[in-house]
Amino acid sequence: MHAITIPEPGGPEALVWAEVPDPQPGEGEVLVEVAASAVNRADIMQRQGFYDPPPGASRYPGLECSGRVAALGPGVSGWAVGDEVCALLAGGGYAEKVVVPAGQLLPVPQGVGLKEAAALPEVVCTVWSNVFMVAHLRPGETLLVHGGSSGIGTMAIQLAKAVGAKVAVTAGTKDKLERCAELGADVLINYREQDFVAEVKQATGGAGADVILDNMGAKYLDRNVQALAVNGRLAIIGMQGGRKGELDIGTLLAKRAAVSATSLRARPLEEKTAIVAAAREHVWPLFAGGHVRPVVDREMPMSEAAEGHRVVEESGHIGKVLLVAP
């Protein structure tokens, strides 16, 4: 088979489409013939040499995919060869075939195309685990999403609206904010021109956001805490704005607020299995009802993954960029 390899860390040109050995499913694993994968910022960090795969994971990038079951490893039940699936991966999605633990496999949702489904596993599992399983967003509360037009952001908007929450988003252009509004965002904040703390306070009558989903890290840490409501919850999922910030514990105490930080890729298999099961139970029915849909900016051949990385690095997209296998 062929896969995108990274012989040496570097820019997008470091991604090389090469012939590699076929993977073989082991105990509790499923072999998937890949239809498509999607570009995530973690893939970019891996390409740059800053984010190695967990021990035992594929060395090829790609944290999600869609495709068809090609073979079942020993001990696997509930799936059959030919099933159309999508999967949460620790790596290996940028390839023609990938091995997946059976607990990280999902059926393609009703109403979603096979290739489109590659846009779902990473964002759905990230949003559901952080916004709902950790931060416990409830109907009537306000969610602030930084990077509302990203893959994570576009899914967070839809899921929050589906449960009856109010959604505020930040983005850097009018076009991106308009797309967020089309998905249901109530409060649109251009972070280049507006102060998101002031805008969120104004939109909530001075209360602030009950939950904040943050991909920036250090750069926004203090202002995020300022923007939180009493009993608010800040969920940090990225470090695009740096890794070290100063936190006013006094403000946090006064608000009885909480800060959590999670990553998905390195979690133990049992935790990923539980998150995938929760996503299937709570989110998958929303696709059948038309309440949630994947947001795909563009598709390109997997062999041209370098261009996909350039698009995402330049934030020149809305939703997900898909890499389609031959």
N, C-alpha and C positions, 0 to 999 in steps of 0.2 A: 504494500500500500504506500501512499504518499502522505506526508505530514509536513506542517511548518516546523522547522527546527531553528534553533538559535545557537549556531556554532560558537559565536562570541557575542557578548553583550554589546549593545550599541543603539543606533538610531533605527528607524523603520527598515532600512536596508539590511539590517542584521537578520531579518526573517528570511529563511531559505526553504523553499518547497523542495523536498528531497524524498527519495525512496527509503523507506525504513521497514523493519520487520513488522509483520502483523501481530497485534496483541492477542493473547489467549485468555478466555475467562477462567477464573479460578473458582473456588468454593464461594457460593453466594453471589456470584457476579454474572453479568449479562454482557454479551458482545453486541454493540450497536453499529450498524452501517450508517454513517453520518450523512444527513442531508444538508445540514447547515450548522454553523456555530455563530457566536456573536462576539464582538470586541468589547472587552471590559477594561477599565483602567488598571486592574490588577495584571492583565496581560501585558500592558505597556510597561509597568514596573518590572515584571519578570524579564521582558526583553532588554530593559536597561541594566539588569543585573542587581536589582534591589529587592526582589521578592521571589525567593526560591520556592519551588513546590514543596509541600509537606513530604516527609519521608515515605517512600513507597509509592508516591503518586507519579503519573506520567511526567516526563520532562518537557513535553510539548505544551505550548500554551493552549488556553481554551477552557473556560470554567462552566460552559453549558453547551448543549447541543440538542438537535432533534434528529430523528432518523427512524430506522426500522430495526427491530430485534433480529440479529443474524444468528445467534447461538446462545444457549443457556449453559451456565456452569453448573457443577454439582450442587444440589441442595436448593435450587431456585424453583419456586412455584408461583403461580399467579400470572405468568407471562408466557407468551408463545412466540415462536419464530414468525416474523412477518408483522407483529404488532407495531403500530405507529406510536412512537414515544418521544419524550424529551427528557433531559436528565441534567441534574446538578452534578458538576464534576470538580475534582481537585486539580485537574489538568487533563490535557490530551484532546480537547475538543477541536483543535485545528488539524484535523486528520480525517482520512477516509473511513477509519474504524476506531472505536474507542471501547474500552472495558469500563463498566459502571457497576458499583455495588447495587444490588437489586433494590435496596431501600432508598436509593436516590433517583429512582426511575419514576416517571409520571406518564400517564397517557396523554396524547395530544388532546387538548380540550375541545369540546364540541364547538363548532363554528370557527375554529382556528386552522389555518393551513399548516401543512407539515413543516415547510421551511420557516414560516412565521413563528412556530412554536419554539424555535431556538432562542427567541428573544425573551422567553418567559422564566426559566428556572432560577437564574441568579437574581433577577430583580424581584420576583414574587417572594422567594425565600428570604431575601434580605429585608424587604419591606415588612412582610408578615412577622418575621422573628423579632425585628427591632421595634416597629411601631405598635404592634398588637401584643406579642408574647412578652416583651420586656417592658415597654412604655405604657401598655394597656390603654391605648386611645379608645375613648368611649363616645357614643353618640352625643352630639351637642357641644363637644369640646373643639378647640382650635388646634390644628396642626400647622406648623411652619415647616416648609420643605425648602432647603437650600438646593439650588440647581434643579429647579422644577421642570426644566425641559430635557433633563437627562433621562436615561433609561430608568434609573431608580426613581427619579422625580415623577415621570409620567405615570408610573405604576402607583406610586404613593398617593398622588392626587386621586386617582380612580378608586383605589381601595378605601381611602378615607371618606370620600363622598358616598361610597356604597354603604358604609355603616352609619352615615348621618352626621359626619363631622364637618366643620368649616375648615377650609384650606387656604392658607396664605403661601405664596411662593416667591422666591427670588430668582431672577434670570437677568442676563446682560443685554438683551435686545428686545425691541418691540415685537418682532416676529415670534420670538420664543415665548414671550409673555402671552401673546394672543393664542398660541397653541395650548398653553397651560389653561387659559380661560375656556377654550373649546372642550377640554377634558373635565372641566368643572371647577377649576380654581376660583375662589371668591375674591381674594386679595392679591393684586399683582404688584410686585415691587421690583423696580429696576435698580439693582445694587450699585450700578455705576452712577446713578443720579439721586438715589433716595437712601435714607437711613432706615434699615429694616427694623431697628428697635422702635423708633418713633412710629413707623407705619403700622406695625403690629399692635402697638399700644393704642393707637387711634382707632384701628379697626375693631378692637375688642373692648372699647370703653375704658381703657386704662388697665385692663386686667393682665394682658399678655397671652402668650401661647401656652397651652397646656402641654403640648408635646412639640419638640423640635427635632427634625431629622437632619443631621449635619454631616456634610462631606468635606468640610474645610479644616476642621481640627483647630490648631492653635490660633490661627488668625481671627477666628470668630468666637473663641471660647468665652471671653469676658462679656462680649455683647450678647451672645446667646443667653447667658445667665441673666443679664439685664432684661432680655425679652421674655423670659419665662414668667408664667403666672405663679401664684402661690400653689404649692403642691405640683409644680410643673416638672416635666421629665425631659432631659436632654439626651438624645441618643446619637452618639458619634460613630460614624461608619467610615470615615476617611481622613486623610491628612494632606489634602491638596494645598492647605494653607499653613503647613508646618506641623511639627510634632511636639513642640514645647511651648506652653502658654502659662500665663499667670491667672490663678483663679481666686476670686474674693470669697473666702469661706463664709465670711459674715453675711454676705448677700445670699449665699446658698442656704445658710441656716435660717435667715429671716424669712425666706420663701418656702422653707421646708421642701426644697427641691432635690432632685436626684440627677446624677450624671452617670450614664452608662456608656461603655465603649465595647464594640464587638467586631469580630471578623468572622467570616463564614467559612473560608477555605480550609483553615487549619483545625476546625472543630472536630472532635471525635466522631466516628461513624454513627454512634448511637444518637448523638445530638442532631446530626444532619438528617438521619432517618426520621426523627421526631418532627423536625421542621418541615421536611418534605410531606410527611403524613398530614400535618396541620394545614399546609398549603392546599393539598388535594381536598381535604375536608371542607375548608372554609372558603377558598378562593376559586377552585375549579368550577363550582356551580355558577359563579358569577359570569363566567364566559358563556355558558349555555344560555343564560338569561340576557346576554347582551349588555350587562352592566360594566364589564371590563373588557378591554381588548389590548393586544400588543401594539406598540407604537414603533414602527420600523421606518427609519429615515431612508435607507438605501440598502441594496444588495450588491455584492461583488464576488467574483470568483475567489475561492479560498487561496488559490495560488498567488493572488494579489493582496494578501493580508497586509503588506506594507502600506498600501494606500489607505486601507481601513484604519490602520493605526494613526496615519497622518491626519485623517479627518477627525478622529476622536481627540487626538492631542490638541488640535486647533479649536476644539469645541465647535466645529462646523456642522453639527448634526442636532437633530431633535429625536429623542427616543434611542433606538438601537441601530447599529450598523451590523448587518449580517454578512457572514462569509459562507458562500454556497459551495459545497463539495461537488466535484465533477460528476 
